[in-house]
Amino acid sequence: MEWEHLFREIILERGYEYYLEGAVVNEHISKNSISATVSGNDDYDVEIIFNNDKIIGMYCSCPYAADGHNCKHMAAVLYTYQEHIEYESSINNHISNNSSTLDEIIKKASDKQVRDFLFNVLKDDDKLLSRFKILVDKSQIDIKQYKKQINKTIKSFLGRDYFISYHQAGNFIMAMEEYLYEDIYMMIDAGNYLDAFELTCYLFLSVSNVEMDDSDGGLGMFASECYQVWNKILDQANEQIEAKIYQWFINHLDGSVIDYMEEYLEEILLEQFKSEKYLKDKLLYTENKVILEKQKPESWTTNYNVEKWALNHIKIMEELKFSFDDIDKYCKENWKYSRIREYYISTCINKKQYNQAIKVLKESLKLDADKLGLVKEHSLKLKELYKLTKNNEAYKQQLWQLVTKDNPGDLNNFNELKSLYSKEEWQNVREKIFVALPKYSYIDHLYKEEKLYDRLLDYVLKSPGLNYVFKYENILKDDYSQELLQKYTDELNKMVTYTANRKKYKEWVMILRKMTKLKDGDKAVQDIVKNWKIMYSKRKAMMEELERL
């Protein structure tokens, strides 16, 4: 893929430096895109979209890209992607060449040579021997031997403190995945579903109980892969095997598995086993889970678990074709839980029982008054229902509630309310909104939206630090360059009173460079630098960075 012509030479050079420094992290490559984060003085998100090896779009969150330029961060990501493609190509060529060579070698070998070689390899490798036994005779599966191998593999990764470090975690998960892909899938293909299931479960529990640094999320990925294996087994298993599998999942939802791993067990239990006997059993199981959770001291965790199992119970009731009255009754028994009311509201809306949904939403606003996130969600739903039912006055009032209290500073609601007034009316309404807004609201967004740049400037100048200067400089610089320069000067002089490291000095110099782009910025920067060289002459590193300005 040709792309270098899309960048200025200096940008390419800087992008290549970032690439060499390993600044490109969190890389994700798909069929038609690549996304990554580029770390420098700040972290910037980059996304490259392509079609048939032709770039059709590039995005970066940095200010330079925001002005419509192709930036060094984009170039760094593309250099990283190029390395990835070249590496994949070399691997594929290597595999292809080796495969053809291997075929030729095997053809030349006699049966005795092959058998002797195979014997010598297998007698020293228990893992390969187990796989070869399955290949030759599916009855040769030795689960006990496999478990010993798994234990041995785990032990080899554990340090003296019985902990797998971050640097070893990835290799450990890959070693465990090998059993899934190479051994268990072979068992499934051979029709040994119970053996495959038992070994998958053993792997799952063994990995769950290992202490390790899972910063990369390897445990979740491994659990997801076990989940896929379980589904594959259940898709092919007979009733007897299904019954044994079901009982295993029921028995292991007892808190013995770490929370976020247990969720995979819960999911497969609820998503599979759809015959009436299992549904009735799961109905009783979920009911008991709700009862047990309610007996615990009230806490956020307890409430979450009650809601989760109550919703699962309702889902099973639906699958068993319970009447709406029965489900309604169960909801009312658990009315204090917000997720139950959310389910009830959604059901009412689906049945076009809008007045009932509105009634419950109003009630929920009172019951959940101390939960700001839920209040916003309820308020938004209520607004939409008023709009749907053409209750124009209530719709307008609810929008006002959202704009001034429940979701202050949100532009969508703000503009939606604006659309209900004439231009002349809006001037007065807008001022009332500004007065009514709480202190924590994002009023700067509204000033920008309404092009009230004098007020936006005042907001920027009164805000501590330079974040809002950076945010709104492009909008304000033409009319208010002197005010911005003074803000820059004041904040920099505050920063510089504290001794810092070279990285911080580089940041200050970067800010000074930004200042030079403003009208009369060169002079302002010269004055600052002159003053700093007098006052802080003993800061050698700082002086060196200023010389590079």
Residue pairs with C-beta under 8 A, 6 or more apart in sequence:
1 50
1 53
1 54
1 55
1 82
1 85
3 55
3 78
4 12
6 55
6 58
6 70
7 15
7 70
7 74
7 75
8 70
11 69
11 70
11 71
11 72
11 75
12 72
12 75
14 72
14 75
15 71
15 72
15 73
15 74
15 75
15 76
15 78
15 79
16 75
16 76
16 79
18 24
18 38
18 40
18 72
18 73
18 75
18 76
19 75
19 76
19 79
19 80
19 83
23 38
23 39
23 40
23 76
24 36
24 37
24 38
24 76
24 77
24 79
24 80
25 36
25 37
25 38
25 39
26 35
26 36
26 37
27 34
27 35
27 36
27 77
27 80
27 81
27 84
28 34
28 35
28 36
29 81
29 84
32 49
32 50
32 51
33 47
33 48
33 49
33 50
34 47
34 48
34 50
34 77
34 81
35 45
35 46
35 47
35 48
36 45
36 46
36 77
36 80
37 43
37 44
37 45
37 46
38 44
38 46
38 60
38 73
38 76
38 77
40 73
41 506
41 507
41 510
42 62
44 60
44 61
44 62
44 73
45 59
45 60
45 61
46 58
46 59
46 60
46 61
46 73
46 74
46 76
46 77
47 57
47 58
47 59
47 60
48 55
48 57
48 58
48 59
48 74
48 77
48 78
48 81
49 55
49 56
49 57
49 58
50 56
58 65
58 70
58 74
59 65
60 71
60 73
60 74
62 71
62 73
63 470
63 474
64 71
64 72
65 71
65 73
65 74
66 474
67 474
106 114
109 117
118 132
121 128
122 128
122 129
122 132
123 129
126 145
126 148
126 149
127 149
130 141
130 142
130 145
130 146
130 149
130 183
131 182
131 183
131 186
133 140
133 141
133 142
134 140
134 141
134 183
134 186
134 187
134 190
134 192
135 186
138 187
138 190
138 191
138 192
141 187
141 192
141 195
143 195
143 198
143 199
146 179
146 183
146 199
146 202
147 199
147 202
150 176
150 179
150 202
150 203
150 206
151 206
153 175
153 176
154 172
154 206
154 210
157 164
157 168
157 171
157 172
157 175
158 164
158 210
159 165
162 211
163 211
163 212
163 213
164 172
164 210
164 211
164 212
164 213
165 212
165 213
166 213
166 215
166 216
168 212
169 212
169 213
169 214
169 215
169 216
169 218
170 216
170 218
172 210
172 212
172 218
173 207
173 218
173 219
173 221
173 222
176 203
176 206
176 207
176 222
177 222
177 225
179 199
179 203
180 200
180 203
180 225
180 226
180 229
183 199
184 196
184 199
184 200
184 203
184 229
185 196
185 229
187 193
187 195
187 196
187 199
188 196
188 229
188 232
188 233
188 236
193 233
193 236
193 237
193 241
194 241
194 244
196 229
196 233
197 230
197 233
197 241
197 244
197 245
197 248
200 226
200 229
200 230
200 233
201 248
201 252
203 226
204 223
204 226
204 261
205 252
205 257
207 219
207 222
207 223
208 219
208 223
208 257
208 258
208 261
212 219
214 220
219 260
219 261
220 260
223 261
223 264
224 264
226 264
227 264
227 267
227 268
230 245
230 268
231 268
231 272
233 241
233 245
234 242
234 245
234 268
234 272
237 245
242 273
246 269
246 273
246 278
249 265
249 268
249 269
250 269
250 285
252 265
253 262
253 265
253 266
253 269
255 262
257 265
266 312
269 282
270 282
270 312
270 315
270 316
273 279
273 282
274 319
276 320
279 316
279 319
279 320
280 320
282 316
283 313
283 316
283 317
283 320
286 309
286 310
286 312
286 313
286 316
287 313
289 305
289 309
289 312
290 306
290 309
290 310
290 313
290 334
293 302
293 305
293 306
293 309
294 302
294 306
296 302
303 337
306 334
306 337
307 334
307 337
307 338
307 339
307 340
308 339
310 330
310 334
310 337
310 339
310 340
311 339
311 340
311 343
313 330
314 327
314 330
314 331
314 340
314 343
317 326
317 327
317 330
318 327
324 347
327 347
328 344
331 340
331 341
331 343
331 344
334 340
335 341
336 367
338 364
338 367
338 368
338 371
338 374
341 360
341 363
341 364
341 367
342 364
342 377
344 360
345 357
345 360
345 361
345 364
345 381
348 354
348 356
348 357
348 360
349 357
349 385
354 385
354 388
354 389
355 389
357 381
357 385
358 382
358 385
358 386
358 389
361 378
361 381
361 382
361 385
362 382
364 374
364 378
365 375
365 378
365 379
365 382
368 374
368 375
368 378
369 375
375 406
376 402
376 406
376 407
379 398
379 401
379 402
379 406
379 407
380 402
380 406
380 407
382 398
383 395
383 398
383 399
383 402
383 413
386 392
386 394
386 395
386 398
387 395
396 417
396 420
399 413
399 416
399 417
399 420
400 417
402 410
402 413
403 410
403 413
403 414
403 417
403 433
404 433
404 436
404 437
405 436
405 438
407 413
408 437
408 438
408 440
408 441
408 442
409 437
409 441
409 442
409 443
409 445
409 446
411 445
411 446
411 449
414 433
414 446
414 449
415 449
417 429
417 433
418 426
418 429
418 430
421 429
430 450
433 446
434 443
434 446
437 443
443 459
444 456
444 459
444 460
444 468
444 471
444 472
447 453
447 455
447 456
447 459
448 456
448 472
448 475
453 475
453 476
453 479
453 480
456 472
456 475
456 476
457 476
457 480
457 483
459 468
460 468
460 469
460 471
460 472
460 476
460 484
460 487
461 483
461 487
465 491
466 487
466 488
466 491
466 511
469 484
469 487
469 488
469 491
470 514
473 484
473 514
473 518
476 483
476 484
477 484
477 517
477 518
477 519
481 518
481 519
481 520
481 521
482 519
482 520
484 518
485 515
485 518
485 520
485 521
485 524
488 511
488 514
488 515
488 524
489 524
489 528
492 508
492 511
492 512
492 528
493 528
495 508
496 508
496 532
496 536
499 539
500 542
501 541
502 541
502 545
505 539
505 541
505 542
505 545
505 546
506 545
508 542
508 545
509 545
509 546
509 548
509 549
512 525
512 528
512 529
512 549
513 549
515 521
515 524
515 525
516 522
516 525
518 524
525 549
529 546
529 549
532 542
532 546
533 543
533 546
536 542
536 543
537 543
